[in-house]
Amino acid sequence: MTNLALGVKTSSLNERDAVRRALIAGERSGEPQSFDFAEFTRRKLAQHAVKVPNAETRAAMEESRAMMAARQPRFASAQALFDDLEKPA
């Protein structure tokens, strides 16, 4: 057997030993408990729900779409863009 084959065999034995230990730990952890998969799914979906943009963001998105559709730039020059970015809020 080559070193590579021995490495694969050793790795396979380590994996089987880890699975065996996990199964034993699970058996010793107590009586099985029911698991409500539907409730778990609802909870996770609510936790990671996609949030909708607020009104200001939606307005900016619509403005951007309208500008792209009209193919009209918001600023006449790069300097006008920088001037707008630098003015106080």
Backbone bond lengths (Angstrom), bond angles and torsions (degrees), N, CA, C in turn:
res aa  C-N    CA-C-N  psi(-1)  N-CA   C-N-CA  omega(-1)  CA-C   N-CA-C  phi
1 M - - - 1.445 - - 1.530 109.37 -
2 T 1.332 115.80 141.02 1.459 119.46 178.89 1.522 110.07 -84.66
3 N 1.326 115.38 167.54 1.467 119.55 177.12 1.514 111.58 -59.62
4 L 1.344 116.53 -37.67 1.456 120.52 179.69 1.517 109.96 -62.37
5 A 1.331 116.31 -45.45 1.461 119.99 179.41 1.528 110.56 -62.90
6 L 1.322 116.88 -40.23 1.459 119.85 177.63 1.521 111.25 -63.75
7 G 1.336 115.73 -39.29 1.465 119.92 178.72 1.510 111.48 -62.98
8 V 1.313 116.97 -42.36 1.463 120.97 179.38 1.516 109.60 -64.93
9 K 1.339 116.07 -43.67 1.457 119.74 -179.78 1.530 110.31 -63.18
10 T 1.318 117.38 -44.88 1.462 121.40 178.99 1.523 110.47 -61.58
11 S 1.319 116.17 -43.58 1.457 120.40 179.25 1.516 110.69 -61.35
12 S 1.325 116.15 -43.07 1.456 121.20 179.92 1.525 110.69 -62.69
13 L 1.342 116.44 -41.39 1.466 120.32 178.34 1.523 110.84 -65.15
14 N 1.333 117.32 -40.20 1.465 120.64 178.31 1.519 111.06 -63.10
15 E 1.322 116.89 -40.89 1.462 120.54 178.93 1.524 110.75 -64.59
16 R 1.336 116.52 -44.37 1.467 119.57 179.34 1.526 110.47 -64.01
17 D 1.313 117.46 -38.87 1.461 120.94 178.90 1.534 110.14 -64.83
18 A 1.327 117.03 -40.28 1.472 120.71 178.68 1.525 110.46 -64.16
19 V 1.324 117.39 -42.04 1.469 121.02 178.58 1.528 109.50 -64.60
20 R 1.316 116.64 -43.78 1.471 121.13 179.50 1.527 110.11 -59.28
21 R 1.348 117.24 -46.03 1.471 120.39 179.35 1.528 111.62 -62.94
22 A 1.331 116.47 -39.35 1.470 120.12 179.55 1.527 110.75 -65.47
23 L 1.336 117.31 -40.73 1.462 120.42 178.41 1.523 111.36 -64.21
24 I 1.317 116.95 -42.88 1.467 120.83 178.40 1.522 110.47 -62.96
25 A 1.326 116.85 -44.39 1.474 120.37 178.53 1.523 110.42 -61.07
26 G 1.318 116.92 -40.69 1.462 120.46 178.39 1.512 112.30 -63.47
27 E 1.335 116.15 -41.91 1.466 120.04 178.91 1.520 111.56 -65.09
28 R 1.307 117.68 -33.20 1.470 121.89 -178.35 1.525 112.97 -83.87
29 S 1.326 117.96 -8.49 1.466 120.57 -173.52 1.523 113.53 -77.92
30 G 1.318 117.99 -8.32 1.458 119.70 177.73 1.522 111.61 125.55
31 E 1.312 114.17 -174.66 1.458 120.42 -178.63 1.524 110.50 -68.71
32 P 1.322 116.82 147.29 1.468 119.99 177.40 1.530 110.85 -61.86
33 Q 1.300 115.92 147.15 1.459 121.38 177.06 1.511 108.37 -121.36
34 S 1.332 115.40 146.83 1.469 118.67 -179.76 1.526 109.34 -69.23
35 F 1.308 115.27 152.50 1.460 121.74 -178.96 1.514 107.67 -128.10
36 D 1.315 116.56 119.98 1.468 121.51 179.43 1.519 108.28 -89.58
37 F 1.326 116.28 94.69 1.461 120.76 -176.43 1.526 111.45 -64.62
38 A 1.333 118.10 -37.56 1.470 121.12 -179.89 1.532 110.26 -63.31
39 E 1.338 116.98 -42.19 1.467 120.45 179.47 1.534 110.13 -66.96
40 F 1.317 116.16 -41.20 1.467 120.85 177.63 1.527 110.22 -59.66
41 T 1.331 116.27 -44.94 1.464 121.20 179.97 1.522 110.76 -62.73
42 R 1.332 117.78 -45.17 1.478 121.29 178.39 1.526 110.56 -59.39
43 R 1.337 115.94 -44.40 1.471 120.40 -178.71 1.525 111.27 -62.90
44 K 1.316 116.61 -43.95 1.466 120.10 -179.28 1.527 111.67 -68.96
45 L 1.330 116.87 -38.83 1.466 119.42 177.77 1.523 110.92 -63.83
46 A 1.329 116.90 -40.57 1.460 120.45 178.08 1.527 110.94 -66.32
47 Q 1.313 115.94 -38.78 1.469 121.04 -179.53 1.522 111.36 -65.01
48 H 1.323 117.26 -34.52 1.462 121.29 -176.15 1.524 112.05 -113.37
49 A 1.327 115.85 27.73 1.459 120.08 -177.44 1.525 110.90 -63.50
50 V 1.305 114.86 143.12 1.463 120.41 176.83 1.524 107.36 -75.45
51 K 1.289 115.90 127.77 1.455 120.69 -178.92 1.524 109.22 -94.54
52 V 1.314 116.63 144.14 1.460 120.38 179.50 1.525 109.22 -84.65
53 P 1.328 116.52 149.15 1.463 119.50 178.39 1.536 110.93 -63.75
54 N 1.331 116.07 151.32 1.463 119.39 177.88 1.532 109.86 -74.55
55 A 1.325 116.33 175.34 1.469 121.74 -174.54 1.527 112.08 -60.29
56 E 1.334 117.54 -41.50 1.470 120.76 -179.35 1.533 110.89 -63.88
57 T 1.321 116.26 -42.44 1.469 120.29 179.51 1.522 110.43 -66.90
58 R 1.346 117.25 -42.77 1.478 120.30 178.48 1.524 110.65 -60.53
59 A 1.341 117.26 -40.40 1.464 120.87 178.98 1.529 110.50 -63.88
60 A 1.319 117.04 -42.23 1.471 120.98 178.55 1.524 110.59 -64.72
61 M 1.321 116.83 -38.08 1.460 120.37 177.87 1.530 111.11 -64.55
62 E 1.319 116.06 -42.70 1.466 119.85 178.49 1.527 111.34 -65.39
63 E 1.334 116.08 -41.07 1.459 119.87 177.34 1.527 110.23 -60.16
64 S 1.303 116.15 -44.36 1.453 121.01 179.96 1.525 111.27 -62.61
65 R 1.325 116.84 -43.99 1.473 120.21 179.00 1.526 111.35 -63.20
66 A 1.328 115.78 -41.33 1.467 119.26 179.53 1.525 110.68 -64.61
67 M 1.324 116.72 -40.91 1.467 120.16 179.24 1.528 110.88 -65.10
68 M 1.332 116.63 -39.76 1.468 119.61 179.33 1.533 110.36 -67.61
69 A 1.325 116.67 -39.15 1.467 120.09 179.97 1.522 110.66 -66.07
70 A 1.342 116.68 -38.52 1.463 120.86 -179.90 1.527 111.59 -79.98
71 R 1.329 115.45 -12.72 1.471 121.77 -177.72 1.529 111.75 55.98
72 Q 1.332 115.62 38.39 1.459 120.87 178.00 1.524 108.94 -114.59
73 P 1.316 117.31 125.85 1.465 119.60 179.40 1.526 110.57 -70.32
74 R 1.305 116.11 150.91 1.463 121.20 178.96 1.522 110.55 -75.58
75 F 1.326 116.65 -29.62 1.453 121.23 -178.49 1.524 109.32 -121.43
76 A 1.323 115.21 142.67 1.464 120.27 -178.67 1.520 112.15 -76.28
77 S 1.324 116.59 -22.01 1.466 119.83 -178.55 1.519 109.64 -153.19
78 A 1.307 115.02 167.40 1.461 119.79 176.49 1.528 110.10 -63.69
79 Q 1.321 116.19 -37.61 1.464 119.47 179.59 1.519 110.86 -62.99
80 A 1.326 117.41 -38.20 1.468 120.59 178.08 1.533 110.36 -63.60
81 L 1.323 116.96 -37.75 1.461 121.21 176.70 1.530 110.22 -62.84
82 F 1.342 117.11 -48.75 1.458 120.25 -179.42 1.527 111.21 -64.16
83 D 1.317 117.15 -38.97 1.470 120.14 177.92 1.522 110.32 -60.54
84 D 1.341 116.54 -41.32 1.464 120.47 179.86 1.525 111.55 -66.76
85 L 1.341 116.03 -38.83 1.463 119.71 179.35 1.519 112.18 -67.37
86 E 1.331 117.71 -30.82 1.455 121.41 -175.56 1.519 114.46 -88.34
87 K 1.318 117.72 -12.33 1.470 117.64 -178.13 1.529 109.39 -74.00
88 P 1.342 116.32 148.12 1.462 120.75 -177.47 1.530 110.81 -61.48
89 A 1.309 114.37 148.42 1.473 120.50 -178.85 1.513 111.92 -73.19
